[in-house]
Amino acid sequence: MTAAHHDQHHMPPDNADHKPQARIGEKLRQLRKRQGLTLVALAERCGLSIAHISLIERNLAQPSINALVALAQSLDVTVQWFFGPDAQQLAAEADVIVRKQQRTSLEYAGGFSDQLLTPRSNRQLEMLHCRIAPGASSDQGYSHQGVEAGLLLKGSLELWVGERHFQLEEGDSFCFSSQEPHRYRNPGKTEAVVIWVITPAGF
């Protein structure tokens, strides 16, 4: 998915599907306090301003992807930890199946939205349904442990991996080491939709 805040328009809501939404601010504040960190200490760790973290904690601002990665790394959790509450699932399938209506999701500042397609109990791999608004960009590169792969289902996507720049169109796929700084942008006039896979589930 280094802490830049994006001021672009948010993704339009998916009226057909109402997925459980993350309350990022409440979870962030609870985790920070559980670890005995002040806002000042967390700001020093992640490079975000105290004011911006405070706005996120009060659910008055959405973090960018870069900002949430920085917060997660500073608090020693993965981005997946911030996904919304699990929907009610049958115990017999909860570790294998994610039904469409049970997907949990995250929305970021700048026009990005992720739905988690794999069970949260799976720590080896995570698959995301990513929606990227026209013009939305992650701006600054970020890196983490693991390997990533994806398939562009709709629209167009620019991808930077290290010093290399790629232009992808519908049907194209990719794979790269997550340890290389990477970023992406939707250069088109329509929404881009990507199935994104990360292993291990450490994003």
HULIN-V482817 format. One record per run of one state. SS is the DSSP state (alpha for helix, beta for strand, coil for the rest). FROM is the first residue (numbers start at 0). TO is the last residue. If there is no record, write none. Layout:
BEGIN
ss:from:to
SS:FROM:TO
SS:FROM:TO
END
This chain:
BEGIN
ss:from:to
coil:0:18
beta:19:20
coil:21:22
alpha:23:33
coil:34:37
alpha:38:45
coil:46:48
alpha:49:56
coil:57:63
alpha:64:73
coil:74:77
alpha:78:81
coil:82:98
alpha:99:101
coil:102:102
beta:103:107
coil:108:110
beta:111:115
coil:116:124
beta:125:131
coil:132:135
beta:136:136
coil:137:140
beta:141:141
coil:142:145
beta:146:153
coil:154:154
beta:155:160
coil:161:162
beta:163:168
coil:169:171
beta:172:176
coil:177:180
beta:181:184
coil:185:190
beta:191:198
coil:199:202
END
